[in-house]
Amino acid sequence: MRQTVRTIPATATLALALALAAVFLPGCNLGTPEERAERALLATATEIHERVITLDSHIDIPLIFATREVDPGVDGDFQVDLPKMRAGGLDAGFWIVYVGQTERTPENEAQAKADARTKFDAIHRMAEQMYPDEISIAYSADDVERIAAEGKLVALIGIENGWAIGRDLALVETYHGLGARYMTLAHSGHNDIADSATTSMRDPDAEVVPEHDGVSPFGEEVIAEMNRVGMLVDVSHISKAAMLDAVRLSTVPVIASHSSMRALMDMPRNLDDEQLRALAENGGVVQVVALGAFLTESGLRHGIEYQNIRDSFGMIPGQPSEELGAEPHEDYLGRVESLNRRWPDATVADFVDHIDYAVELIGIDHVGISSDFDGGGGVVGWNDASETLNVTVELVRRGYSEEEIAKLWGGNLLRVLREAEQAAGR
């Protein structure tokens, strides 16, 4: 989790308190006209937030997820856990079966498949053994709505990086049976399915030499099989040529599970206007991602330097800085504070700027929301799941209606999932 100096003070808890004040004291004239207007806005946002299904399409997990070390039922050091979801009003999320791209050897392919299975097992363990009264796995769009209506949290499963199947086409159906409802075709680095947009997230502008000039012949088989079983094709991370190939090849709408707008932040991981229009013509959805490096130039510099600071202290993902010891911890905090002054991280307002751009270009029906929490995501004001309400507050501030907010927060993604289910005869 990033440690930033937050310039947006309204955490979910504070926002709820202010909203309740506005609801129960409608005649209260305390404060300036601006303060009274802000209380009214928070009240409206809170009511909308409670009524719509809020679905985050990308939540990363470690290999030791759903164990004593990383207990999702405890308000701990990760950006997403069940208490934080409750506090912020985040109803549902895609927990991600991610495998990194390694050299394509038989040994590494076997390890990628083993790591994928470990994460599948962890997500099922969370929902079926550890907290069955709190959260359930959804296998369909109808499941999402039913589980949310029961008052439980909703877990969906996505795969990040087709390296999780290696060259075994049969694993697409196997993983679908385990609950996977989308798969990102590639990650950082090419695989046997498609070319990647990047080779390293540390150097997003590094030259990338294509291997397949888009989607490979094997990748065409993979997309056809995903269509057949009802698994969404995810075009985040892949090259522009591969993305346009995927849109052309898929018989159902595709998604970009966590990408932002290249017109606002020019980096290969973001989608340009041609890609966005192709996605919309396909009927798909771009899930705009709250990751500072994809939103602003300052956010990119912040993200790179922040990771360099953590690396210099030998910290592993998710490790709290308090574990460093008193003197190193003080040094660490000083360096982070200096970084925040030099390169401020992106904010919720910056994030919604990207949503605005996408909505204006391709329409409200083709845009959604993702965080990439615990995988590098988080902005000032939405730095963990407990602050989820702040996104709705900013959307209300920009003039979005409840119907539009419901589409952004999950309605559009569920529509696409239903189309994939129907095309697969499920």
C-alpha positions in Angstrom: 0.0 0.0 0.0 1.3 3.5 -0.8 2.0 5.9 2.0 0.9 9.3 0.8 0.1 12.6 2.4 -3.6 12.7 1.7 -5.0 16.0 0.4 -8.6 14.7 0.4 -9.6 14.3 4.0 -13.0 12.7 3.6 -12.4 9.0 4.2 -15.5 6.8 3.9 -16.2 6.9 7.6 -16.0 10.7 7.7 -18.0 11.1 4.6 -20.7 8.9 6.0 -20.8 10.9 9.2 -21.1 14.2 7.3 -23.8 12.7 5.0 -25.8 11.6 8.0 -25.6 15.1 9.4 -27.0 16.5 6.2 -29.8 13.9 6.2 -30.9 14.3 9.8 -30.3 18.0 10.1 -31.8 19.4 6.9 -32.5 22.8 8.5 -29.0 23.1 10.0 -27.4 26.4 8.9 -24.0 25.7 10.4 -21.0 26.6 8.3 -20.6 28.5 5.1 -22.9 28.0 2.0 -20.1 26.0 0.5 -19.9 23.7 3.6 -23.6 23.2 3.6 -23.5 22.4 -0.1 -20.8 19.9 0.5 -22.8 18.2 3.2 -25.8 17.9 0.9 -23.5 16.5 -1.9 -22.1 13.9 0.5 -25.6 13.0 1.6 -26.7 12.4 -2.0 -23.6 10.5 -2.8 -24.0 8.2 0.2 -27.6 7.4 -0.7 -26.6 6.5 -4.3 -23.6 4.5 -3.1 -25.8 2.4 -0.9 -28.3 1.7 -3.6 -26.0 0.8 -6.5 -23.8 -2.3 -6.8 -20.2 -1.2 -6.6 -17.8 -3.6 -8.4 -14.0 -3.2 -8.6 -12.8 -5.2 -11.6 -9.2 -5.7 -10.4 -7.9 -6.7 -6.9 -4.6 -8.4 -6.7 -3.7 -11.0 -4.1 -0.4 -12.6 -3.0 0.4 -16.3 -3.1 -0.1 -16.5 0.7 -3.6 -15.0 0.5 -6.3 -16.4 2.8 -3.8 -17.7 5.3 -2.8 -16.6 8.8 -0.2 -14.3 7.1 -2.8 -12.6 4.9 -6.2 -13.0 6.5 -8.9 -11.2 4.3 -11.2 -11.1 7.3 -8.9 -8.9 9.3 -8.4 -5.1 8.8 -4.7 -5.5 7.9 -2.0 -4.0 5.8 -3.3 -4.7 2.4 -5.6 -2.3 0.5 -8.5 -4.7 0.3 -9.9 -6.9 3.0 -13.5 -7.6 4.0 -13.6 -5.0 6.8 -12.3 -2.3 4.4 -14.9 -3.3 1.8 -17.7 -2.9 4.4 -16.3 0.4 5.6 -16.1 1.8 2.1 -19.3 0.3 0.7 -17.4 -1.8 -1.9 -19.9 -4.6 -2.7 -18.0 -6.8 -5.2 -14.6 -7.3 -6.7 -12.7 -9.5 -9.2 -9.9 -11.2 -7.2 -7.1 -11.8 -9.5 -5.2 -15.0 -10.3 -2.0 -13.3 -11.5 1.2 -14.9 -12.7 4.2 -13.0 -13.8 5.7 -13.5 -17.3 8.8 -15.5 -17.1 11.1 -17.2 -19.7 8.9 -19.7 -21.5 10.6 -22.9 -20.4 8.7 -26.1 -19.5 9.8 -25.6 -15.8 8.5 -22.0 -15.7 5.3 -22.9 -17.4 4.6 -25.6 -14.8 5.4 -23.1 -12.1 3.0 -20.5 -13.5 0.2 -23.1 -13.6 1.0 -24.1 -10.0 0.9 -20.5 -8.9 -2.4 -20.0 -10.6 -3.9 -22.9 -8.9 -2.6 -21.7 -5.5 -4.5 -18.4 -6.0 -7.7 -20.1 -7.2 -7.6 -22.2 -4.1 -7.0 -19.2 -1.9 -10.0 -17.3 -3.2 -12.2 -20.4 -2.8 -10.8 -20.9 0.7 -11.7 -17.3 1.7 -15.3 -17.7 0.5 -16.0 -21.3 1.2 -14.0 -22.1 4.4 -12.9 -18.9 6.2 -15.8 -16.5 5.7 -18.8 -18.2 4.0 -21.3 -16.0 5.9 -19.5 -12.8 4.7 -18.7 -13.4 1.1 -19.6 -15.7 -1.8 -18.2 -16.5 -5.2 -20.3 -15.4 -8.1 -20.2 -17.5 -11.3 -22.6 -15.3 -13.3 -24.0 -11.8 -13.5 -27.2 -13.0 -11.8 -25.1 -14.4 -9.0 -23.6 -11.0 -8.4 -27.0 -9.4 -8.0 -28.4 -12.2 -5.9 -25.4 -12.3 -3.5 -25.4 -8.5 -3.1 -29.1 -8.5 -2.4 -28.5 -11.0 0.4 -26.2 -8.5 2.1 -23.0 -10.5 1.4 -19.9 -9.3 -0.3 -19.3 -10.8 -3.8 -16.1 -12.4 -5.1 -15.5 -12.9 -8.8 -12.3 -14.3 -10.3 -10.2 -13.0 -13.1 -6.9 -14.3 -14.5 -4.1 -11.8 -15.3 -1.7 -13.2 -17.9 -2.5 -16.0 -20.3 0.8 -17.5 -19.3 -1.4 -19.2 -16.6 -2.5 -21.6 -19.3 0.9 -21.9 -21.1 0.1 -23.7 -24.3 -2.6 -25.9 -22.8 -5.9 -24.8 -24.4 -7.9 -27.2 -22.2 -7.0 -25.1 -19.2 -9.4 -22.3 -20.4 -12.4 -24.5 -19.6 -10.8 -25.8 -16.4 -10.2 -22.3 -15.1 -13.7 -21.3 -16.1 -15.0 -24.2 -14.0 -13.0 -22.8 -11.1 -14.7 -19.5 -11.5 -12.6 -17.4 -13.8 -14.8 -15.0 -15.8 -12.1 -13.1 -17.6 -8.5 -13.6 -18.6 -5.9 -10.9 -19.6 -4.2 -12.3 -22.7 -0.7 -11.2 -21.7 1.1 -9.1 -19.0 4.5 -7.4 -19.0 6.3 -9.4 -21.7 5.1 -11.4 -24.6 3.7 -14.9 -24.2 2.4 -17.6 -26.6 -1.0 -15.9 -27.0 -0.2 -12.2 -27.7 2.3 -9.4 -27.7 2.5 -7.2 -24.7 2.4 -3.4 -24.6 5.4 -3.3 -22.3 8.3 -5.5 -21.2 8.8 -3.8 -17.8 6.5 -1.7 -15.7 9.7 0.0 -14.3 10.4 1.4 -17.7 7.1 1.8 -19.5 8.6 3.7 -22.4 11.2 1.0 -23.2 11.1 -0.1 -26.8 9.0 -3.3 -27.3 9.9 -5.5 -30.3 6.8 -7.5 -31.3 6.9 -11.2 -31.5 3.5 -12.1 -33.1 2.6 -8.7 -34.6 -0.6 -8.9 -32.4 -2.4 -12.1 -31.4 -0.7 -15.3 -32.4 -2.4 -18.2 -34.2 -2.5 -20.0 -30.8 -4.0 -16.8 -29.3 -6.8 -17.0 -31.9 -7.6 -20.5 -30.7 -7.6 -19.2 -27.1 -10.0 -16.4 -27.8 -12.3 -18.7 -29.6 -12.2 -21.1 -26.6 -12.9 -18.2 -24.2 -15.9 -17.2 -26.3 -17.1 -20.8 -26.3 -17.0 -21.3 -22.5 -18.2 -17.7 -21.6 -14.9 -16.2 -20.3 -14.4 -12.5 -21.2 -11.3 -11.5 -23.2 -9.3 -8.9 -21.3 -7.2 -6.6 -23.5 -5.4 -4.6 -20.8 -1.6 -5.0 -20.9 -1.5 -6.2 -24.5 -0.1 -4.3 -27.5 -2.3 -2.1 -29.7 -2.0 -4.5 -32.6 -3.0 -7.4 -30.3 -5.8 -5.4 -28.8 -7.3 -4.6 -32.2 -6.9 -8.2 -33.2 -8.7 -9.4 -30.1 -11.6 -7.0 -30.8 -11.8 -8.3 -34.3 -11.6 -12.0 -33.3 -13.9 -12.1 -30.3 -17.5 -12.8 -31.1 -18.6 -11.2 -27.8 -17.7 -7.8 -26.3 -14.2 -7.6 -24.7 -13.1 -5.7 -21.7 -10.0 -3.7 -20.6 -10.0 -4.7 -17.0 -7.6 -2.0 -15.8 -6.5 0.7 -18.2 -6.7 4.5 -18.6 -6.7 7.1 -21.3 -3.6 7.6 -23.4 -4.9 11.0 -24.5 -4.5 12.2 -20.9 -1.4 10.2 -20.0 0.7 9.0 -22.9 2.0 5.6 -22.0 1.7 2.2 -23.8 -0.4 0.6 -21.0 -3.2 3.1 -21.7 -5.7 3.0 -24.6 -5.7 5.6 -27.3 -8.8 7.0 -29.0 -8.7 4.5 -31.8 -8.6 1.6 -29.4 -11.4 3.1 -27.3 -13.6 3.5 -30.3 -12.9 -0.1 -31.4 -13.8 -1.3 -27.9 -17.1 0.6 -28.0 -18.0 -0.6 -31.5 -17.4 -4.1 -30.1 -19.8 -3.4 -27.3 -17.1 -3.7 -24.7 -16.1 -1.8 -21.5 -12.9 0.0 -20.4 -12.5 -0.3 -16.7 -10.6 2.9 -15.9 -7.9 2.2 -13.3 -7.0 4.2 -10.3 -3.3 3.8 -10.6 -1.4 7.0 -10.4 1.3 6.1 -12.9 -1.4 5.7 -15.6 -3.2 9.0 -14.7 -0.7 11.8 -14.4 3.0 12.4 -15.2 3.6 13.2 -11.5 1.8 10.0 -10.5 4.1 8.0 -12.8 7.3 9.6 -11.3 5.8 9.1 -7.8 5.1 5.4 -8.5 8.6 4.6 -9.9 10.4 6.5 -7.1 8.1 5.0 -4.4 8.9 1.5 -5.6 12.6 2.4 -5.6 12.4 3.5 -2.0 10.7 0.3 -1.0 13.3 -1.7 -2.9 16.1 0.1 -1.2 14.8 -1.1 2.2 14.3 -4.6 0.9 10.5 -4.5 1.4 8.2 -7.1 -0.1 4.8 -6.3 -1.6 2.3 -5.5 1.1 4.9 -5.2 3.9 4.1 -2.4 6.3 6.9 0.1 6.9 6.5 -0.3 10.7 8.3 -3.7 10.4 11.5 -2.0 9.4 12.4 -1.0 12.9 12.4 2.5 14.6 15.4 4.1 12.9 14.9 2.7 9.3 11.2 3.4 9.6 11.8 7.1 10.4 14.2 7.3 7.4 11.7 5.6 5.2 8.9 8.0 6.2 11.2 11.0 5.6 12.0 9.8 2.1 8.3 9.2 1.3 7.3 12.6 2.6 10.0 14.2 0.4 8.8 12.2 -2.6 5.2 13.4 -2.0 6.4 17.0 -2.1 8.4 16.6 -5.3 6.0 14.3 -7.2 2.5 14.4 -5.7 0.5 11.2 -6.4 -2.6 11.3 -8.5 -5.9 12.0 -6.8 -9.5 10.9 -7.1 -10.2 14.0 -9.2 -7.4 13.0 -11.6 -8.9 9.5 -11.8 -12.4 10.8 -12.6 -10.9 13.1 -15.3 -10.0 9.8 -17.1 -13.6 8.5 -16.6 -14.9 11.8 -17.9 -12.8 11.6 -21.0 -13.8 8.0 -21.8 -17.5 8.8 -21.3 -17.4 11.8 -23.6 -15.5 9.9 -26.3 -17.3 6.5 -26.3 -20.4 6.9 -24.1 -21.5 6.0 -20.6 -22.3 2.4 -21.6 -18.7 1.5 -22.2 -16.9 2.7 -19.1 -16.3 1.2 -15.7 -14.1 1.4 -12.6 -11.1 -0.6 -11.3 -8.5 0.0 -8.6 -5.6 -2.5 -9.2 -5.4 -2.5 -5.4 -2.5 -4.5 -3.9 -1.0 -4.5 -7.4 0.2 -0.9 -7.5 -3.1 0.9 -7.6 -4.5 3.5 -5.3 -4.7 7.3 -5.5 -5.0 10.1 -3.0 -8.6 9.8 -1.7 -9.1 6.2 -2.9 -6.0 4.5 -1.5 -7.8 1.4 -0.1 -11.2 -0.1 -0.2 -12.4 1.8 2.9 -12.3 5.0 0.8 -14.5 3.8 -2.0 -17.3 6.2 -1.3 -15.0 9.1 -2.3 -15.2 7.9 -5.9 -19.0 8.2 -5.9 -18.7 11.6 -4.2 -16.5 12.9 -7.1 -18.9 11.4 -9.7 -21.8 13.2 -8.1 -19.8 16.4 -7.9 -19.2 16.1 -11.7 -23.0 15.8 -12.3 -23.4 12.1 -13.0 -26.9 10.7 -12.3 -27.6 7.7 -10.2 -28.4 5.7 -13.4 -25.0 6.6 -14.9 -23.1 5.9 -11.6 -24.8 2.5 -11.5 -23.5 1.7 -15.0 -20.0 2.9 -14.1 -19.8 1.0 -10.8 -20.7 -2.4 -12.3 -23.7 -2.3 -14.5 -21.8 -2.1 -17.8 -19.4 -4.9 -16.8 -22.3 -7.1 -15.7 -24.0 -6.4 -19.1 -20.9 -7.6 -20.9 -20.6 -10.7 -18.7 -24.3 -11.6 -19.4 -23.6 -11.3 -23.1 -20.7 -13.7 -22.8 -22.8 -16.1 -20.8 -25.7 -16.0 -23.4 -23.3 -16.5 -26.3 -21.9 -19.6 -24.5 -25.4 -20.9 -23.9 -25.1 -20.6 -20.1 
